[in-house]
Amino acid sequence: MKTTLRILAVLVFVALLGSVAWLPSQDTYATTPSRSLSGLDLVHSVGTVIEGTKVEHAFTTKNELSVPIDIVNDTDLEKSCGCMTLECSPRSLAPGEVATVKMQVNTTGKNGRFRVGGLIRWRAADGGSWPVNLYIEGTAKTILASQPGLVQFSAADVAEQSTKELLVFHSRDVNWSTMNVQIDPPYAAVVEKSVRSDHMRLLLRPCPPADASDFSATLQLTAELAEAEADVTRSSLAVLVQGSQSLDVHVSPRAVFANWSRAFNSGRTRFLVRGLASTAAAPISLVSCDGFRTQWVAKDISALNSTGYRTMQIELSLSHPDDPEFDLTQARRVRIALAGGQSLEVPVYFVIQQERS
């Protein structure tokens, strides 16, 4: 009986030692956050404001962790837009302490709904970080608006130096004498402007560099208001200008067949030249084939469409003055010279016409 009691006492003692070994130390528990540093999102809505208004809000954030956190340097303050400012005080927070974050957003150039954000990254001594995202959102009502919203120049427009109309409407009275227009890069130019009762009319002409097959620029227009609206004294408008100089001029079909008469040592064929941009009377200057005498007629078979492209039909007569028995199985190259200096080539194959007896 005494032996059994001694064994039970030893077992209880060992069990107590094991439970003590699994207790966490007080220091480790105090310096480790009780939850993961998942961060926080704060959003403030300003409703509808006039474009150009500066909106601001003071956010407050509390250190909910069990350890101190700090903003180590300015790289821990991130801004998603150059239109905003972000200030935080204080930069060090003890557990339970509150910081104030002031955010200001300039809505100049914004149209419709917007959401501008910033990020503050608080850091703990053990290397962990606690991100706080802050957003100001709302709807900016523009004073200036354009029609169209995008100015697009086709290759035909560039080749012919055609102009495009841009209308600028306003919801508040504007002092148009203060208007400033800049196009960057300068791939288009304003060649005419006039004021109407409810809008400004601009005519734009493309002027891209010759080596730019596709180009893009931004037209920035600013003007002062006739009367200040809240803290807004000026309004601005940005319009995208795009264009291309790549012409898709091609011969259809891609290979041409000519009916050839051995008796007359001549042949005839016809084909189309599509995608021509020139509105000149003679967009095709020459049709030739090496070693052959050629006669050709170009007919415009389609009116200029909305993009400025046209289709010409070529009726071509060929004869070989030097060798009536030349090799008809060999394809020859027909060259089409365009008025703008561009040229096309198409292979022509000969099909022997059956002679009448």
VOBA-1610 file (N, C-alpha, C; in pm, whole numbers, padded with zeros to 5 digits, always signed):
BEGIN
Met+00082-00121+00000Met+00000+00000+00000Met+00085+00125+00000Lys+00191+00124+00086Lys+00282+00240+00093Lys+00355+00255-00039Thr+00389+00142-00100Thr+00460+00147-00229Thr+00372+00211-00337Thr+00246+00173-00336Thr+00152+00231-00435Thr+00138+00380-00417Leu+00130+00428-00293Leu+00119+00572-00269Leu+00242+00648-00315Arg+00359+00582-00292Arg+00482+00649-00339Arg+00482+00662-00491Ile+00439+00561-00561Ile+00436+00567-00709Ile+00340+00675-00757Leu+00223+00687-00695Leu+00127+00792-00733Leu+00183+00929-00708Ala+00255+00949-00599Ala+00315+01080-00568Ala+00416+01120-00673Val+00498+01021-00715Val+00599+01049-00819Val+00533+01090-00950Leu+00425+01019-00987Leu+00356+01052-01113Leu+00295+01192-01110Val+00234+01229-00999Val+00176+01364-00986Val+00284+01470-00997Phe+00400+01444-00935Phe+00511+01540-00938Phe+00561+01560-01082Val+00576+01450-01156Val+00622+01458-01296Val+00521+01534-01381Ala+00392+01509-01360Ala+00288+01580-01436Ala+00293+01729-01411Leu+00317+01768-01286Leu+00327+01911-01253Leu+00446+01974-01320Leu+00560+01902-01323Leu+00678+01955-01393Leu+00649+01975-01540Gly+00578+01882-01605Gly+00545+01895-01748Gly+00457+02014-01776Ser+00359+02040-01693Ser+00269+02153-01716Ser+00341+02283-01697Val+00433+02292-01602Val+00511+02414-01583Val+00599+02441-01703Ala+00655+02339-01766Ala+00742+02356-01883Ala+00667+02417-02001Trp+00534+02401-02013Trp+00458+02454-02126Trp+00402+02594-02101Leu+00421+02655-01986Leu+00372+02789-01960Leu+00458+02892-02034Pro+00401+02989-02110Pro+00480+03090-02180Pro+00540+03188-02081Ser+00659+03244-02117Ser+00723+03342-02029Ser+00648+03473-02038Gln+00647+03551-01935Gln+00576+03679-01930Gln+00635+03778-02028Asp+00768+03783-02047Asp+00835+03876-02138Asp+00794+03850-02282Thr+00795+03726-02325Thr+00758+03691-02463Thr+00614+03729-02491Tyr+00527+03706-02402Tyr+00386+03736-02420Tyr+00364+03887-02431Ala+00437+03966-02354Ala+00418+04111-02351Ala+00471+04178-02477Thr+00575+04124-02541Thr+00637+04190-02655Thr+00586+04139-02789Thr+00502+04038-02788Thr+00447+03985-02914Thr+00301+04025-02928Pro+00262+04090-03044Pro+00121+04128-03062Pro+00031+04006-03052Ser-00087+04028-02995Ser-00180+03918-02975Ser-00254+03880-03102Arg-00244+03965-03211Arg-00309+03932-03338Arg-00220+03974-03454Ser-00249+03922-03573Ser-00167+03955-03690Ser-00185+04100-03729Leu-00081+04159-03792Leu-00086+04300-03831Leu-00153+04311-03968Ser-00283+04298-03974Ser-00355+04293-04101Ser-00384+04430-04159Gly-00373+04536-04081Gly-00394+04670-04134Gly-00537+04718-04123Leu-00560+04834-04189Leu-00689+04901-04174Leu-00717+04984-04299Asp-00844+04995-04339Asp-00888+05079-04450Asp-00984+05186-04397Leu-00954+05313-04428Leu-01040+05425-04387Leu-01083+05501-04511Val-01212+05528-04525Val-01267+05594-04644Val-01353+05712-04601His-01336+05827-04671His-01421+05944-04647His-01479+05991-04781Ser-01610+06011-04786Ser-01676+06057-04908Ser-01709+06206-04897Val-01678+06280-05005Val-01705+06424-05007Val-01827+06457-05092Gly-01892+06355-05148Gly-02011+06380-05230Gly-01973+06441-05365Thr-02057+06532-05416Thr-02034+06596-05545Thr-01971+06733-05524Val-01859+06756-05595Val-01788+06884-05585Val-01759+06934-05726Ile-01735+07063-05738Ile-01698+07121-05867Ile-01551+07090-05895Glu-01523+07047-06015Glu-01387+07014-06055Glu-01296+07135-06030Gly-01182+07108-05968Gly-01089+07214-05929Gly-01093+07245-05781Thr-01198+07198-05711Thr-01209+07219-05567Thr-01104+07136-05493Lys-01047+07193-05388Lys-00957+07118-05301Lys-01037+07065-05183Val-01042+06935-05170Val-01117+06871-05061Val-01017+06811-04963Glu-01053+06813-04835Glu-00962+06759-04734Glu-01041+06693-04623His-00972+06608-04548His-01035+06540-04435His-00926+06500-04337Ala-00961+06502-04208Ala-00870+06460-04102Ala-00914+06323-04051Phe-00836+06221-04080Phe-00862+06086-04032Phe-00796+06067-03895Thr-00852+05981-03813Thr-00788+05942-03687Thr-00770+05792-03687Thr-00655+05748-03638Thr-00628+05605-03629Thr-00564+05574-03494Lys-00604+05466-03433Lys-00560+05429-03298Lys-00473+05304-03305Asn-00367+05305-03228Asn-00282+05187-03218Asn-00354+05081-03134Glu-00411+04982-03201Glu-00485+04876-03133Glu-00394+04760-03093Leu-00263+04772-03117Leu-00172+04663-03086Leu-00119+04676-02944Ser-00050+04572-02902Ser+00005+04570-02766Ser+00149+04617-02761Val+00200+04668-02877Val+00339+04715-02884Val+00341+04854-02946Pro+00446+04933-02921Pro+00458+05063-02988Pro+00482+05046-03138Ile+00434+05141-03218Ile+00458+05141-03363Ile+00503+05280-03406Asp+00580+05285-03516Asp+00639+05411-03561Asp+00632+05422-03713Ile+00630+05549-03761Ile+00658+05578-03902Ile+00807+05607-03909Val+00883+05516-03969Val+01029+05524-03962Val+01083+05638-04046Asn+01036+05652-04173Asn+01082+05760-04260Asn+00971+05795-04359Asp+01000+05893-04446Asp+00897+05943-04538Asp+00853+05838-04640Thr+00934+05736-04663Thr+00893+05632-04758Thr+00777+05550-04704Asp+00749+05562-04573Asp+00634+05493-04515Asp+00504+05570-04536Leu+00513+05688-04598Leu+00394+05765-04638Leu+00386+05762-04790Glu+00294+05686-04843Glu+00283+05670-04988Glu+00157+05739-05039Lys+00173+05810-05154Lys+00060+05879-05218Lys+00037+05819-05355Ser-00090+05795-05388Ser-00122+05734-05517Ser-00132+05837-05629Cys-00126+05966-05595Cys-00146+06071-05695Cys-00070+06196-05652Gly-00014+06266-05750Gly+00053+06392-05720Gly-00044+06503-05684Cys-00174+06474-05696Cys-00278+06574-05667Cys-00312+06579-05518Met-00242+06504-05434Met-00280+06496-05293Met-00161+06523-05201Thr-00194+06563-05077Thr-00095+06576-04971Thr-00136+06487-04855Leu-00037+06443-04777Leu-00061+06350-04668Leu+00030+06387-04551Glu-00030+06417-04436Glu+00047+06453-04316Glu-00005+06373-04197Cys+00086+06326-04113Cys+00048+06245-03997Cys+00118+06296-03871Ser+00044+06304-03761Ser+00102+06346-03633Ser+00024+06282-03518Pro+00097+06222-03419Pro+00242+06202-03415Pro+00282+06082-03500Arg+00413+06061-03516Arg+00463+05951-03597Arg+00497+05828-03513Ser+00490+05841-03383Ser+00513+05728-03294Ser+00391+05712-03204Leu+00343+05589-03196Leu+00222+05562-03118Leu+00248+05450-03017Ala+00218+05480-02891Ala+00217+05377-02789Ala+00087+05300-02799Pro+00078+05182-02742Pro-00049+05108-02745Pro-00165+05194-02693Gly-00274+05204-02773Gly-00391+05282-02736Gly-00384+05428-02775Glu-00268+05476-02822Glu-00254+05618-02858Glu-00314+05643-02996Val-00361+05769-03021Val-00431+05805-03144Val-00348+05905-03224Ala-00346+05886-03359Ala-00278+05979-03450Ala-00381+06044-03542Thr-00353+06166-03587Thr-00439+06238-03682Thr-00367+06243-03817Val-00437+06205-03921Val-00382+06206-04056Val-00463+06303-04140Lys-00398+06408-04192Lys-00466+06507-04275Lys-00436+06478-04422Met-00542+06464-04500Met-00529+06438-04643Met-00603+06547-04720Gln-00537+06600-04824Gln-00600+06700-04911Gln-00586+06653-05055Val-00695+06668-05134Val-00696+06625-05274Val-00740+06742-05360Asn-00661+06771-05464Asn-00695+06874-05562Asn-00769+06805-05678Thr-00892+06841-05702Thr-00975+06772-05803Thr-00960+06833-05943Thr-00863+06922-05962Thr-00842+06979-06094Thr-00815+06869-06197Gly-00888+06873-06307Gly-00871+06774-06413Gly-00949+06646-06394Lys-01020+06632-06282Lys-01096+06510-06259Lys-01239+06527-06312Asn-01291+06418-06365Asn-01424+06421-06425Asn-01499+06295-06384Gly-01613+06315-06317Gly-01691+06200-06271Gly-01639+06147-06138Arg-01664+06020-06113Arg-01626+05960-05986Arg-01474+05949-05974Phe-01424+05975-05853Phe-01282+05962-05828Phe-01261+05900-05691Arg-01147+05837-05674Arg-01106+05782-05545Arg-00955+05793-05538Val-00906+05874-05446Val-00764+05898-05430Val-00721+05844-05295Gly-00612+05770-05294Gly-00571+05705-05171Gly-00429+05732-05129Gly-00404+05706-05003Gly-00271+05713-04946Gly-00249+05594-04855Leu-00124+05566-04824Leu-00091+05453-04739Leu+00010+05497-04633Ile-00018+05465-04508Ile+00076+05486-04398Ile+00117+05350-04346Arg+00247+05329-04340Arg+00297+05200-04293Arg+00363+05219-04157Trp+00293+05177-04051Trp+00348+05180-03917Trp+00432+05054-03896Arg+00544+05069-03827Arg+00634+04956-03809Arg+00656+04927-03660Ala+00661+04798-03629Ala+00689+04754-03492Ala+00838+04722-03478Ala+00884+04718-03355Ala+01026+04696-03329Ala+01073+04559-03376Asp+00981+04460-03380Asp+01022+04325-03420Asp+01023+04307-03572Gly+01004+04418-03647Gly+01008+04409-03792Gly+00873+04399-03858Gly+00769+04376-03785Gly+00635+04370-03843Gly+00586+04508-03882Ser+00489+04514-03973Ser+00434+04642-04016Ser+00282+04637-04012Trp+00222+04753-03992Trp+00077+04765-03984Trp+00033+04873-04082Pro-00015+04835-04203Pro-00054+04933-04305Pro-00192+04991-04278Val-00204+05122-04296Val-00334+05190-04286Val-00358+05260-04420Asn-00461+05217-04493Asn-00499+05278-04621Asn-00607+05381-04597Leu-00589+05499-04660Leu-00686+05607-04644Leu-00731+05654-04782Tyr-00861+05678-04797Tyr-00916+05717-04927Tyr-01012+05834-04911Ile-01005+05927-05005Ile-01108+06030-05022Ile-01173+06003-05157Glu-01306+05991-05157Glu-01377+05963-05281Glu-01492+06061-05298Gly-01537+06071-05422Gly-01648+06161-05452Gly-01672+06167-05600Thr-01748+06267-05642Thr-01778+06289-05783Thr-01744+06433-05819Ala-01658+06450-05920Ala-01619+06583-05966Ala-01706+06623-06085Lys-01773+06736-06071Lys-01857+06789-06179Lys-01775+06892-06255Thr-01747+06862-06381Thr-01658+06948-06459Thr-01730+07074-06506Ile-01653+07180-06517Ile-01704+07305-06574Ile-01689+07301-06726Leu-01578+07243-06773Leu-01552+07233-06917Leu-01568+07087-06961Ala-01628+07067-07076Ala-01643+06934-07134Ala-01628+06946-07285Ser-01577+06840-07348Ser-01549+06845-07492Ser-01636+06747-07569Gln-01657+06780-07694Gln-01724+06691-07789Gln-01648+06699-07921Pro-01582+06589-07961Pro-01577+06457-07898Pro-01479+06454-07781Gly-01481+06343-07707Gly-01387+06328-07597Gly-01251+06283-07642Leu-01241+06232-07766Leu-01116+06187-07825Leu-01109+06236-07968Val-00999+06302-08004Val-00978+06348-08142Val-00891+06245-08212Gln-00944+06186-08319Gln-00876+06078-08389Gln-00847+06120-08532Phe-00718+06112-08572Phe-00677+06142-08708Phe-00641+06012-08779Ser-00701+05990-08895Ser-00667+05873-08975Ser-00543+05904-09059Ala-00490+05800-09121Ala-00376+05820-09209Ala-00413+05913-09325Ala-00538+05902-09371Ala-00584+05992-09477Ala-00586+06137-09430Asp-00629+06160-09305Asp-00631+06296-09250Asp-00491+06355-09245Val-00394+06272-09203Val-00256+06320-09195Val-00202+06350-09333Ala-00228+06260-09429Ala-00177+06279-09564Ala-00235+06404-09630Glu-00362+06430-09605Glu-00430+06543-09668Glu-00433+06668-09581Gln-00374+06659-09459Gln-00374+06771-09365Gln-00516+06820-09337Ser-00606+06725-09317Ser-00745+06757-09285Ser-00756+06805-09140Thr-00855+06886-09113Thr-00876+06937-08977Thr-00990+06862-08910Lys-00986+06862-08777Lys-01092+06803-08697Lys-01148+06910-08604Glu-01279+06905-08583Glu-01347+07003-08498Glu-01355+06953-08355Leu-01323+07041-08261Leu-01337+07012-08119Leu-01421+07122-08056Leu-01534+07084-07995Leu-01623+07179-07930Leu-01603+07169-07778Val-01586+07285-07714Val-01567+07290-07568Val-01687+07360-07507Phe-01765+07286-07427Phe-01883+07340-07362Phe-01851+07376-07217His-01931+07465-07157His-01904+07509-07020His-02035+07520-06942Ser-02028+07480-06813Ser-02144+07489-06725Ser-02141+07615-06639Arg-02033+07689-06642Arg-02019+07819-06575Arg-01961+07917-06676Asp-01988+08045-06658Asp-01935+08145-06750Asp-01783+08147-06744Val-01721+08146-06862Val-01576+08140-06873Val-01525+08265-06942Asn-01413+08318-06895Asn-01346+08430-06961Asn-01253+08371-07067Trp-01302+08361-07190Trp-01227+08293-07295Trp-01100+08367-07332Ser-01090+08495-07301Ser-00968+08569-07332Ser-00848+08518-07253Thr-00875+08445-07144Thr-00766+08391-07062Thr-00732+08247-07100Met-00797+08196-07204Met-00778+08057-07240Met-00636+08029-07288Asn-00582+07918-07243Asn-00451+07872-07286Asn-00462+07727-07331Val-00411+07698-07451Val-00416+07563-07507Val-00275+07515-07534Gln-00242+07399-07481Gln-00113+07336-07506Gln-00135+07193-07549Ile-00059+07149-07649Ile-00066+07011-07698Ile+00072+06951-07680Asp+00078+06845-07600Asp+00206+06784-07567Asp+00199+06633-07586Pro+00291+06578-07671Pro+00386+06643-07760Pro+00311+06721-07868Pro+00380+06813-07937Pro+00311+06900-08035Pro+00283+06831-08168Tyr+00202+06723-08162Tyr+00171+06646-08281Tyr+00044+06695-08350Ala-00015+06802-08299Ala-00131+06867-08361Ala-00124+07015-08327Ala-00195+07095-08404Ala-00194+07239-08382Ala-00334+07295-08396Val-00364+07399-08318Val-00492+07469-08329Val-00478+07573-08439Val-00554+07557-08547Val-00543+07647-08662Val-00656+07749-08665Glu-00759+07727-08581Glu-00870+07822-08578Glu-00946+07806-08448Lys-00990+07916-08391Lys-01075+07910-08272Lys-01176+08024-08277Ser-01295+07994-08230Ser-01402+08093-08231Ser-01496+08067-08115Val-01555+08173-08062Val-01644+08163-07946Val-01788+08170-07992Arg-01869+08075-07949Arg-02012+08075-07973Arg-02083+08109-07843Ser-02215+08115-07846Ser-02290+08154-07726Ser-02272+08056-07611Asp-02264+07926-07643Asp-02256+07827-07535Asp-02134+07738-07544His-02041+07766-07637His-01923+07681-07648His-01810+07753-07722Met-01692+07693-07713Met-01577+07737-07789Met-01550+07633-07898Arg-01520+07679-08019Arg-01494+07588-08131Arg-01346+07597-08169Leu-01282+07480-08172Leu-01142+07472-08211Leu-01129+07381-08333Leu-01040+07417-08425Leu-01006+07331-08537Leu-00862+07286-08520Leu-00842+07153-08522Leu-00710+07096-08501Leu-00659+07034-08631Arg-00529+07052-08655Arg-00466+06991-08773Arg-00350+06904-08726Pro-00336+06784-08780Pro-00227+06696-08736Pro-00092+06742-08792Cys+00013+06728-08712Cys+00149+06761-08758Cys+00250+06669-08688Pro+00231+06537-08698Pro+00325+06445-08632Pro+00456+06437-08710Pro+00563+06392-08646Pro+00688+06371-08719Pro+00671+06262-08823Ala+00752+06268-08929Ala+00736+06176-09040Ala+00761+06031-09001Asp+00845+06008-08899Asp+00880+05871-08862Asp+00786+05811-08758Ala+00678+05882-08722Ala+00583+05831-08622Ala+00465+05766-08695Ser+00465+05632-08699Ser+00355+05564-08768Ser+00225+05581-08691Asp+00233+05570-08558Asp+00119+05596-08470Asp+00162+05701-08367Phe+00072+05792-08333Phe+00111+05898-08242Phe-00003+05928-08146Ser+00033+05988-08032Ser-00063+06023-07927Ser-00015+06148-07857Ala-00107+06237-07824Ala-00075+06360-07754Ala-00193+06399-07666Thr-00169+06494-07576Thr-00275+06542-07487Thr-00293+06691-07506Leu-00415+06730-07535Leu-00450+06872-07544Leu-00497+06916-07405Gln-00428+07015-07348Gln-00463+07068-07217Gln-00513+07211-07233Leu-00637+07234-07193Leu-00698+07367-07205Leu-00730+07419-07065Thr-00690+07541-07036Thr-00722+07606-06908Thr-00778+07745-06936Ala-00869+07789-06849Ala-00929+07922-06862Ala-00981+07965-06726Glu-00985+08095-06705Glu-01037+08150-06580Glu-01189+08161-06588Leu-01254+08145-06474Leu-01398+08163-06467Leu-01432+08311-06461Ala-01547+08346-06517Ala-01590+08486-06512Ala-01615+08528-06367Glu-01669+08435-06287Glu-01689+08458-06144Glu-01640+08335-06069Ala-01566+08358-05961Ala-01511+08247-05883Ala-01623+08162-05826Glu-01604+08031-05828Glu-01701+07935-05775Glu-01637+07868-05654Ala-01681+07906-05535Ala-01618+07859-05410Ala-01471+07897-05417Asp-01380+07799-05403Asp-01237+07830-05412Asp-01183+07801-05552Val-01273+07783-05650Val-01231+07753-05787Val-01232+07881-05870Thr-01117+07919-05923Thr-01107+08038-06008Thr-01074+08002-06152Arg-01021+07882-06174Arg-00986+07837-06308Arg-01041+07697-06331Ser-01058+07663-06458Ser-01101+07529-06493Ser-01010+07476-06604Ser-00998+07346-06610Ser-00911+07286-06711Ser-00981+07168-06776Leu-00928+07129-06890Leu-00984+07019-06967Leu-00869+06949-07039Ala-00867+06817-07032Ala-00767+06736-07102Ala-00836+06651-07206Val-00788+06656-07330Val-00847+06579-07440Val-00734+06501-07507Leu-00756+06371-07527Leu-00657+06287-07592Leu-00665+06303-07743Val-00548+06318-07805Val-00538+06329-07951Val-00456+06210-08000Gln-00513+06131-08090Gln-00445+06014-08143Gln-00451+06014-08295Gly-00359+05939-08355Gly-00360+05931-08500Gly-00265+05825-08550Ser-00271+05803-08681Ser-00185+05704-08746Ser-00147+05753-08883Gln-00025+05718-08925Gln+00019+05748-09060Gln+00038+05621-09142Ser-00005+05509-09086Ser+00012+05381-09153Ser-00104+05357-09249Leu-00075+05361-09377Leu-00177+05337-09479Leu-00179+05190-09517Asp-00295+05131-09518Asp-00310+04993-09563Asp-00354+04994-09710Val-00261+05035-09795Val-00289+05038-09938Val-00247+04903-09995His-00334+04836-10065His-00301+04704-10117His-00379+04677-10245Val-00327+04581-10321Val-00390+04540-10447Val-00479+04420-10418Ser-00596+04420-10477Ser-00691+04310-10464Ser-00735+04265-10603Pro-00717+04136-10635Pro-00660+04028-10554Pro-00508+04041-10543Arg-00450+03959-10456Arg-00306+03967-10432Arg-00223+03918-10550Ala-00281+03837-10636Ala-00216+03792-10759Ala-00314+03815-10874Val-00261+03865-10987Val-00346+03906-11100Val-00323+03811-11217Phe-00432+03776-11286Phe-00424+03691-11406Phe-00464+03772-11528Ala-00379+03762-11632Ala-00406+03836-11757Ala-00435+03737-11870Asn-00542+03761-11942Asn-00572+03681-12060Asn-00479+03723-12173Trp-00403+03626-12227Trp-00300+03660-12326Trp-00333+03598-12462Ser-00317+03682-12566Ser-00341+03637-12704Ser-00207+03626-12776Arg-00172+03503-12820Arg-00050+03486-12897Arg-00059+03557-13033Ala-00176+03558-13087Ala-00193+03618-13219Ala-00166+03767-13216Phe-00211+03835-13114Phe-00192+03980-13105Phe-00076+04019-13013Asn-00014+03916-12951Asn+00099+03940-12861Asn+00064+04045-12755Ser-00053+04027-12696Ser-00099+04123-12595Ser-00196+04055-12499Gly-00219+04122-12388Gly-00312+04070-12289Gly-00379+04181-12211Arg-00486+04146-12141Arg-00561+04245-12064Arg-00595+04186-11926Thr-00604+04275-11828Thr-00645+04234-11694Thr-00701+04355-11621Arg-00759+04330-11508Arg-00806+04439-11422Arg-00792+04397-11276Phe-00773+04496-11190Phe-00759+04469-11046Phe-00793+04597-10971Leu-00801+04586-10837Leu-00838+04698-10752Leu-00718+04742-10667Val-00710+04871-10643Val-00617+04926-10545Val-00702+04986-10434Arg-00693+04926-10315Arg-00776+04967-10202Arg-00695+05045-10099Gly-00765+05129-10022Gly-00702+05200-09909Gly-00632+05328-09948Leu-00658+05380-10067Leu-00593+05504-10109Leu-00643+05621-10025Ala-00551+05708-09985Ala-00589+05819-09898Ala-00602+05950-09974Ser-00535+05960-10085Ser-00531+06088-10155Ser-00667+06122-10215Thr-00705+06249-10201Thr-00828+06297-10266Thr-00796+06372-10394Ala-00671+06363-10439Ala-00632+06430-10562Ala-00700+06362-10681Ala-00700+06432-10794Ala-00766+06379-10913Ala-00697+06254-10964Ala-00564+06242-10943Ala-00489+06128-10992Ala-00404+06068-10881Pro-00463+05990-10790Pro-00385+05930-10681Pro-00285+05825-10729Ile-00307+05769-10850Ile-00213+05672-10909Ile-00143+05741-11026Ser-00010+05746-11020Ser+00065+05821-11122Ser+00117+05734-11235Leu+00140+05603-11210Leu+00198+05520-11316Leu+00172+05373-11285Val+00144+05295-11392Val+00137+05150-11382Val+00231+05095-11489Ser+00329+05013-11447Ser+00430+04965-11541Ser+00465+04820-11514Cys+00528+04757-11615Cys+00575+04619-11603Cys+00700+04607-11688Asp+00813+04570-11630Asp+00942+04567-11700Asp+00935+04478-11824Gly+00981+04533-11937Gly+00985+04459-12062Gly+00857+04463-12141Phe+00752+04524-12086Phe+00623+04529-12152Phe+00584+04674-12182Arg+00509+04687-12290Arg+00444+04815-12318Arg+00308+04811-12247Thr+00277+04914-12170Thr+00153+04914-12091Thr+00064+05033-12126Gln-00063+05008-12123Gln-00165+05113-12128Gln-00261+05086-12013Trp-00298+05190-11939Trp-00382+05168-11822Trp-00479+05284-11802Val-00588+05250-11738Val-00689+05349-11703Val-00730+05322-11559Ala-00735+05428-11475Ala-00776+05415-11335Ala-00913+05479-11318Lys-01005+05403-11262Lys-01140+05452-11238Lys-01170+05450-11088Asp-01226+05559-11038Asp-01267+05564-10897Asp-01403+05496-10887Ile-01406+05380-10819Ile-01531+05304-10813Ile-01599+05316-10677Ser-01544+05398-10587Ser-01611+05419-10458Ser-01589+05562-10414Ala-01695+05622-10365Ala-01682+05757-10310Ala-01601+05750-10181Leu-01537+05861-10146Leu-01463+05865-10020Leu-01556+05833-09905Asn-01514+05739-09819Asn-01597+05706-09703Asn-01560+05795-09586Ser-01617+05766-09469Ser-01598+05853-09353Ser-01453+05856-09305Thr-01374+05753-09339Thr-01234+05751-09298Thr-01142+05812-09402Gly-01197+05849-09519Gly-01115+05912-09622Gly-01050+05814-09718Tyr-01074+05685-09707Tyr-01012+05588-09796Tyr-01098+05567-09920Arg-01032+05532-10031Arg-01104+05512-10155Arg-01048+05389-10227Thr-01123+05341-10327Thr-01083+05225-10406Thr-01081+05264-10553Met-00971+05228-10620Met-00957+05254-10763Met-00949+05121-10837Gln-01014+05116-10956Gln-01005+04999-11044Gln-00909+05030-11158Ile-00811+04941-11177Ile-00712+04958-11283Ile-00745+04861-11397Glu-00763+04914-11517Glu-00775+04832-11638Glu-00643+04843-11711Leu-00575+04728-11728Leu-00438+04728-11779Leu-00426+04643-11905Ser-00361+04702-12008Ser-00329+04629-12131Ser-00177+04614-12139Leu-00130+04491-12172Leu+00012+04459-12180Leu+00046+04405-12318Ser+00162+04441-12369Ser+00213+04381-12493Ser+00364+04370-12481His+00422+04268-12549His+00566+04246-12545His+00621+04275-12685Pro+00679+04392-12708Pro+00717+04432-12843Pro+00836+04356-12898Asp+00923+04300-12816Asp+01048+04241-12865Asp+01039+04092-12890Asp+00960+04018-12812Asp+00960+03872-12820Asp+00818+03819-12810Pro+00753+03796-12923Pro+00615+03744-12917Pro+00608+03602-12863Glu+00721+03530-12858Glu+00721+03392-12808Glu+00781+03382-12668Phe+00774+03491-12590Phe+00835+03488-12456Phe+00766+03384-12368Asp+00835+03348-12260Asp+00789+03243-12169Asp+00667+03291-12089Leu+00552+03234-12118Leu+00428+03274-12051Leu+00413+03208-11914Thr+00498+03109-11884Thr+00485+03042-11754Thr+00551+03121-11642Gln+00625+03224-11677Gln+00695+03303-11577Gln+00609+03422-11535Ala+00587+03436-11404Ala+00510+03550-11354Ala+00594+03677-11365Arg+00530+03787-11396Arg+00597+03918-11405Arg+00542+04009-11295Arg+00618+04114-11265Arg+00579+04206-11159Arg+00522+04334-11221Val+00401+04370-11177Val+00340+04496-11216Val+00361+04595-11102Arg+00412+04713-11137Arg+00441+04815-11035Arg+00338+04927-11047Ile+00280+04965-10932Ile+00181+05074-10926Ile+00243+05187-10844Ala+00269+05300-10907Ala+00326+05416-10838Ala+00213+05508-10794Leu+00213+05545-10664Leu+00109+05633-10610Leu+00158+05776-10609Ala+00064+05868-10608Ala+00098+06010-10618Ala+00182+06058-10500Gly+00163+05996-10384Gly+00238+06038-10266Gly+00379+05985-10259Gly+00424+05907-10360Gly+00559+05853-10360Gly+00565+05707-10321Gln+00457+05653-10265Gln+00454+05513-10228Gln+00431+05429-10353Ser+00480+05304-10352Ser+00459+05215-10467Ser+00419+05077-10420Leu+00347+05006-10504Leu+00301+04871-10477Leu+00345+04781-10591Glu+00358+04651-10561Glu+00387+04554-10665Glu+00292+04437-10651Val+00256+04377-10767Val+00167+04261-10767Val+00213+04168-10878Pro+00217+04035-10853Pro+00255+03943-10961Pro+00141+03924-11060Val+00176+03916-11187Val+00076+03891-11291Val+00111+03760-11361Tyr+00011+03672-11372Tyr+00027+03544-11439Tyr-00052+03548-11569Phe+00002+03482-11671Phe-00062+03488-11802Phe-00140+03360-11830Val-00258+03378-11881Val-00344+03266-11921Val-00367+03278-12071Ile-00324+03173-12146Ile-00331+03179-12294Ile-00477+03175-12336Gln-00513+03274-12412Gln-00651+03282-12460Gln-00668+03189-12580Gln-00776+03115-12584Gln-00801+03026-12697Gln-00832+03107-12821Glu-00757+03076-12925Glu-00775+03150-13052Glu-00891+03091-13132Arg-00964+03178-13199Arg-01072+03131-13287Arg-01015+03083-13418Ser-01068+02972-13467Ser-01021+02918-13594Ser-01082+02993-13711
//
